[in-house]
């Protein structure tokens, strides 16, 4: 039980504000990397950055979906429940947030809540735990919040990510948004961002 209690925000209000600001800045300027300090110490399956983002955004009103590595980690589930109070979503389509420790094995994005034409905000925001935002295949980003072009290279990403993201954009105003949580910072891909690889 001790592992579930330890490792949360030391100064919950200030720490959550710092993470929230970083996420909002990253969402407003897709492709930028917003640095974040390691403000949490979650169980091993969950990274400090992904854990901090989850504690900042999730609460008892936001059903949270966990991918298999987190689902089978009793320590991670206990820690998230204790610090966020978020109930676990029965299915991906019920989730307000999805926490993904292994993006490479993630199910298709279309399985998550897409929102509706009237309420596009009733969609899932995915928090992907990535190893790096600069060491993967470079992706070109265009769209709102990007002056001309932004480049980001996160790894790992879900399979066929660029194609999946194109389909996600075609569902606008419905669709999912993504927060990329790396060891040293966060970057965001709102559904309005267009992505292509450098070769295409």
Secondary structure, DSSP 8 states (H G I E B T S, - for coil): -HHHHTTS-SSHHHHHHHHHHHHHHHHHSTT--EE--------TTS-HHHHHHHHHH--TTS-EEE-HHHHT-HHHHHHHHHHH---B-SSGGG-SEEEES-GGG---GGGS-B--SS-TTSB-EEEEE-SBSSSS--EEEESTT-SS-EEE--BS--TTHHHHHHHHHHTTTS--EEEEEETTEEEEE-TT-EEEES--
